[in-house]
Amino acid sequence: MDLPLIVAVDDDPALLAAVERELRTRYALDYRICTQGSTTQARTTLDELAAAGEEVALVLAGEELDGAPGTEFLGEVGRLFPHAERALLIGWNHLGDPDTGDAIFKAIARGRIDHYVVRPAPPPDEQFHQAISTFLLAWAEARRRAPHTIDVIGETWSGRAFELREVLGRCAMPHRFCLAESDEGRALLADVGEPRLPLLVMPTGGVMEDPTDADIARFAGAPIDPSGERYDLVIVGCGPAGLSAGVYGASEGLRTVVIDSGSIGGQATSSSSIRNYLGFPRGVTGADLARRAYQQAWVFGARFAFMQQVTDLTREDDDLVVGIHTGGVVRARAVVLATGASYRRLGIEPLEALHGAGVFYGAAASEAPLVSGEDVYIVGGANSAGQAAIHLAHYAKRVTLVVRAATLEAGMSHYLVRQVEEAPNIEVRTGTEVVDGGGDGWLDHLVLRSRRDGGLETVGAYALFLMIGAMPHTEWLPATIERDPAGFVVTGSELSDGALAALGRRPMALETSVPGVLAAGDVRHGSVKRVASAVGEGSIAIQFVHRLLAV
């Protein structure tokens, strides 16, 4: 198979030569390098490559090409190669320039470019290559070619095969799916014999036939059973808040364990691109952020117990006792609740029956390749829905965002609203909700209702991604931990007079109605439903843990 291409376009021969030198030196073994000195030549070459069915991984273009902004040319690339990463080359002296920043922001919002990169300095310019490698990894992950990708093979899209994909997604483990009767499926099964489906083919070549969630957790490297142990700190939940608490707790000398019924990242793993997270100017996927945080906490000494359900929390003398579904218990001096929240179920029976077969809760990042060239719908008006719409627009023919509120601005960040409105194949339907739908084995239609006049409309739909509401994972908590009517944990000054009297002292800001138990992230009443906020609360919780343990 021919190698994918990296294309660089610049009308300045010296600048183009510098880029070509760096690309050929580092990437020529795995990619074909193509350089063009004008947009006319580049357009002809790209047309020929598209007609030949070639794959283009990355296109780089100068800030100005043939008297026009390079962003205009890069915008045209998306028409021929919708999955190619597109980056604008800028001069070092333009980094921090307000006009350049505005131009980049507008180009990203309008879907013309994905990234920018500072032109290479004399070699070795590792900063340039770090950026290029990031772009290529993003392309590889989107095309299911990321390193250590797991193949999932099943008889149908739904059922246990879909559950396995969900588990791998929660583990932030790259994976791809194919049906056993497909050409790709038959090729993968050729050397397996008569397997029990569904199965996983590991990057090492090993095969796991119809594995349990615990089997996957063991493969992911987190097989510990914390039962019977005593820790300084137990963190329940491994989303952004729990991972942050794990990093800070372990790095500051607390014997720390993180327990989760799933795996790393929580709901954040469904975010295909978080562009407003501090320190990642080119954006970061939720899965990548989770993997980095997990590795960081692990190296500091935090221990992880995945696929283990916490069922109870009580106090015995000076210890907090955490019960696990296996019947075991873990003792701790302090507990941080970071169980987060999940998307609310739609509750429409014909659509619930198609869960995994065209109907998905979250999952836009992992299921996007399935919808290439199709009409898809997203229900939701928060940032996660906007990020999903932008991501899916690179694959689908048309993306329709269905929002109950009257405006997008009611729940979505300004930068995302701009991107959604500028995307040519994204339609926004405000004041609208999904009330019915169905399909024979796979979704094929939805019924929409206008909240303004009650009118119904049946539309063709290949996939539906649901990102609505927030249901906190707090049903297992004892009645002694105060919650609001929606189930979110109440903390600090928000506690009721009765809870304050039972506590017997002034609570710390993130402390619950039970001494030594804190809450952080989306599970907490009044929290800001943003990844950065959850990470901040997770770190702050550890400062309060230190104070509690010092008493």
N, C-alpha and C positions, 0 to 999 in steps of 0.2 A: 504494500500500500504506500502511495506517495506520502511524503512528509507534509504536514501543514505548513503554511507560509506565514512569514512576518514581512509586512510591506512597509517601507519607509518612503515618504514623498517630501521633497524639498527642492525649491528652485534655486537655492544657493549651493553651488557645487562643493565648496569647502565644508559647509555645515553638513551636507548630505554625506560626504566622505567620512566625516567623524562618526556619524551615526552608523554608517555601514561597517566601519572598522570594528566598532564595539559589538554590533550584532553578529558579524561573522566570527569574531574571536570566541564568543561565548556560546552561540546557539546553532552554529552551522551543522553540528552533528545530528540534531533533533528537529530542526526546522529548515525549510528553504528560505533564503534571504532574497528579497526582491526590492530593489531601489529604483525610484523613478524621479526624474528631474523636472517634471511638469505635471500639472493636473490632467492635461490632455493625454499624455502617455499613460498616466496612472489609470484614468477612466477606461481607456482601451484595454489595458492589461487586466483590470478587474472584471470587465465584461467578459473577456476571454476565459478567465479563471472560473467565473460563475457558470458559464456555458459548459465548461468541461467538468463541472461538479467538484472542483477543487475546494479544499478547506483553508480558510484564512483565519489564523488565530488572533493576529494583532495587526493593526494599521496605525502607524505613526505619521503625523503631518506637522509641518512647520506652521508657525502662527499666521504667516501670510504667504499665500501661494498664488503666483501669477496675478498679483494685484487685488486679491480677494482674501477674506479671512479663511484660515485653514479649517475652521469649524464648519464652514459651508461644505467643503469637500468631504470631511469626515461624516457629515450628516447624510451625504449621498451613499456612503459605504454601507450604512445600515439597510438600505433597500436591497442590495445584492447579497450581503453577508450579515444577516441579523444577529448572529451569535459572535461575531468577531469583536474583540475588545478594540476600542478606538481611543487614542490618546494624543493630546496636543503637545508638541514640543515647544517649550518656552525657554527663553534665555535666562541665565542666572540673574541678570540685572533686572528682570521683570518680576521676579519672585517678590511678592509683597506690594507690587504696584497696584493701586486701587482699580485703575481701568482694566488691567489684565485680569484681576480677580473677578470683577463684574462680568467681563466677557466669558470667563470660564464658567461662572455660576449660571449665566443665562444659557450657555451652550449645553450644559448638563441638564438644566431644567427643560430645555426644548428637545432633549433626546438626541442631540447632534454628536456629543462626545460622552465617553464614560470616565475619562481620567485626564490628567495632565502629567507631564514629567519634565524636569529640567534637563536641558541638553547636556550630553556627556562632556565632562572635562577631560583633559589628557589622562590616559590610562595610568593606573587602574582606577576607574570611577565606580566603586562598589555601590554608592548610593543610586546611581543610574540603574545598575543591574538589579538592585533590590526591588526597585519599582517595576522594571520589566518582568522580573520573575513573578511578582505579585499579579501582574496583568495576565501572564500566561497561566498561572495557577487558577485564576478566576475562570478563564476560558476552559481549561481542562476540567474543572469541577462541573461547569455548566454542561459540558459535553460528555460527562460521566467518564472522564479519562484521568481523574485525579489519582495521585499515588495511593496505593493500598486500597483500591476500590473493591468492594465486595459485590459479587454477582448473586442476585436473588432469582430463583427460578420457581415458578408456580404454575398450577393448572389453570387458575383464574386470577383476575386482577384483585378480587376482593378476598374475604375470608382470612385465613391464617397468613397467606402470602402478603396481604396488605398489613396485617399486624406486625409482621417481621420488618417490613419497610418502616413502619412507625417506630419500632424499637430502635432500629439502626439510626433513624433520624434523631431520636432522643439521645442516642449515644454520640451524635455528631460524627458518625462514621460514614465516609463516602460509599455510596452503593448505587447499583443500577438494577433494573428489573426486566425480565423477559419471560414470555410464556413458554412452557415446555415444548409446545408444538411449533414454535417459530423456528426459523433457520438458525438464529443465534442460540436459542434454547437447545435445539438438537445437537449443535456443535459442542456446547458446554457439557451436555449429558453423555456424549459419545463414549467417554472413558469411565463413566460412573457405574455402568451396569443397570440394575433395576432399583433406582433409588426411591426412597419414601419422600414424596413432595409435600410441601415446598422444601427446598434446600438452599443452603448458602455455599458458594464456592469462594473460599478465602484467597486473599492475595498470595498466600504461601502455597496454594494449590490444594490445601486440605478441604474436605467437604463436611458440612454439618447438615444431617438430614432432619428436617422438621425440629429444629432446636427449640428448647424452652428459652424464655427471657433470661433465666439464670445462666443458661449455657452461653448466651451472648455476652452477658456481664462478665463471665469468667474469661471469655476470649478478649474482652476489652481491657482486661488487666485489673479488675476490681472485685476479686472473689471473697473479700474478707467478711466474716460473720462477727459483728461487734458484740454479740450476746455475751453477758457475763463480765464484760470489761467495764472499767471505770475511767472516765475521761474528765478533763477540766471542762470541755465544751462539746456538746452535741449540737450539730446544725441539722435541722430537718428541712430538706429541700436543696436542690443543686442547680437552681437557676442563677441569674446574675447576682442576686443578693446573697444566696448561700455560698456561691463561689468566692465572692468578695470577702465574706466573713471567714471562709476557710483560709484564704490567703493571709489575711491580717491576723487571725487567731493563731495559725501555725507559725507564722514568721515572728510572732511576738512571744513564742515559747509556751503556748497553751497546747496541751495534749488534746488534739482535735479530731473528731470524726464527723463526716458528712453522710447522712443517710437519705436515700431517695428511692421512691417506688419505681422510678424510671432510671434515667441516667443524667448526663450533664446538659446544662443549658436551659432547661425548661422551655417555656413558650418562645424565648428569644431565638431558639434554633430555627424557627420558621422565617426569620427575617433575612431576606436575600441581600439586603444592603442597608447598613446603618451609616448614614453619611454625616450625622451630626454628633457622633461620639468623639469625645475629646482624644486627641492624639492620632486620629486616623483620617487625615485630610482627604484621602481618596476613597474613604468608606471601608467598611468591614462587614462580612456576613456574620449573622448571629452564631452560626456553627463554628466559624473560625475564632470568634471572640471566646466562645465557651471552651474550645480546645486549648487555647492559650492560657485561660484562667485555670483550667483543670491542671494542666502541666505545672503551672506556677505554684499552685497550692500543694500539689503532690511532692514537688521537690523541697518545699519548705517543711514537709513532714505531715501534712494533713492526710488522713486516711479516709477512704471512700467505700461505702457499702451500698451498692446499686441493686435495683430490683428487690428492695426490701421495704415492705410497707410498715410505717409506724402506726400503731393502733391505739396507743394510750400514753398518757403523761400524768404522773402522780408525784407527790412529794412524800418522802420517808426520811424523817429526821432532817439532816442537813443535805441530803441527796435528792436530786430530781431523777425519777425512774422513768425511762422511755421504753414502752413495750413494743415488740416487733411481731409481725404476723406469724412468725415461726414459733412463737411462744416464749422466746428469749427476751431478756431485758438488758438495757444498757444504763449504767448509772453515770450521772454527770453533776458537776457543780453548777453549771449554767447551761441553758438551752436557748438557741436562737431559732425561732420559727421563720422559715423562708420558703414556705410551700407554694407561694405564688398563686396564680389563678389560671383557669383554662377557659377556652372559648365556650360560650353557652351553646347548647345543642338547639337545633332549629325545631325539633319536635314534630316534624311533618313526616308521617310514616312512610309514604312512597320514596321520599328522599333519604330517610335514614336507612332504608333497605338497600340503597345504592352507595352506602359509605364504602369508600375505597374503589368504587366502580364509576367514577365521575364526580362523586361528592366527597369533598375533603375538608377537614377542620384544620386550618393552618395549611402546612405542607406545600405552600407555593414554591419554595425553593427546591424541594426534592422532586416534585411531580411535574415541574414545568416542561421538560422535554416531551411529556406525553401529549401535550396540547398543541403541538406545532401545526400552524395553519388552520386552527379551529376557532370557534366563537366560545369564549369563556366568560363566566360571571363571578364577581367577588362581592360578598355581602359584608359590609363593615365600613366605618367612617373614621377609624383611628389610624395612627402611623403604620401599624402592621399591614393594614389593608392597602394603604397607599404604596408602601414598599413592594407588596405583592403585585399590585397593578403594574408598576414600572417594570418589575422583573418579568412578569408574564407577557408583557407587550413585546418583548424580544422574541417570543415564540409564537404566540397566538395571532390569528388573523385580526381578531378584535377582542378587546377586553372591556366589559361593562362593569362599572363600579356601582353597586346598588346601596344607597345610603338612606336610612330612615330620616335623618335630620334634614332640615331645609337647606343647609349649606355644608360644603366640605370643611370650611373654616371652623365649624363647631367642635371638631375633634381632632384635626390634623394639623401638623406643623406647617408653617407658611412655605418653607422650601419644598415640601412634598406636594402641597396644593399646586404650586407653580409647575412642578414636573408633571403632575397628572394632567393639568389643563393644557400643557403644551404638547403632550404626546399625541401624535396624529391618529393612533388606533385605539385610544382609550376614550370611552364614552362614560359620562357620569350621569346617573339618574338619582337625583335627590328626592326626598319625600316619597320613597318607594320601598316596598318590602316584598320578599318572596313568600308566597302562600301555598304553593303546590308545585308539582313537577313529577317527572318519572322517566321511565325508559325500560327497554327489554334487555336486562343484563348490564346496561350501561346508560347513563343519563343521556336523554336526547331533547328534553324540553323542560321549561320552567313556566310557572304562572306568576306574574307580577301584579301587585295591587298598588294603585296610587293612594297615598295617605291623604291627598287633598280632596279627591272626589269619589274614592272607592272603586274606580274603574279597574277592570281586570284585563290583562293582556297575556297571551301565550306566546312564548318566544322559543326558538330553537337554541339549545345550549349543549355543548359537548362536555363541559366541566363546570362545577360550582365549588368555589373556595369560600368557606365560612369563617369569618373573623369578627364575631359579634360578642359583645358583653364580656363579663368577667365573673367567673364563679370561683370563689376562693376555696382552697382545699383545707377546710377547717371542720368538716363534719365529725372528725374523729376526736376533736379536742374535748376535754372535760368541761362541764358547765361552769367551773370556777374561773375559766378564762373568758372574760367578757368579749362579746362580739356585737357588731351593729346588726340591724334587721336583715342586711344582705349577707351576713356571715363573715364579714371582715373583722380582724382582730383589733380591738380598741387598745390604745397605748397612751402612756404619759398623761398629760393634762386633760385628755379627752375622756378619761375614765369617769364612770358615774360616782356619785357620792358614796353609794353602797360599796363599790369596789375599792374606793380610796380608804374607806373605813376598815375594810377587811385587810387591805395591804398594811395599814398601820403606820404609814409614813408617806412622805412625798415621793411619787414614782419618778424614775429617770425617764428621759424623753421617749425611748422606744420600749420601755418596760410594760409588760401586760399586768393584769390584775393578780397574777401569781408571782411572788418574789422569785427573782432569778431567771424568769422566762421573758425573753424579748422577742419582738417581731420586726421584720425588715422586708422591704420590697412590696410587691403587689398584694400580698396577703394582708397588709396592714391598712386599717381604716384611715382614709385621708391621704394615702400615699399618691405620689405622682406616677402615673403608669408609663414610665420611661426607663430604659435600660440603665442610663447614667444615674438616675435617681436611686434605683435599686442597688447598684454598686456602691453608691455613696452611703446608703443606709446600712448596708452590710458591713462596711468598714467602721462606721460610727458605732454600731452595736458592740463591736469588740472593745471600744474604749469604755463603754458602760459595763461590759463583762468584767474588765479589770477592776473597776470601782466596786462592783458587787463582791468579787472574790477577795478584795482587800478588807472588807468589813469584818 
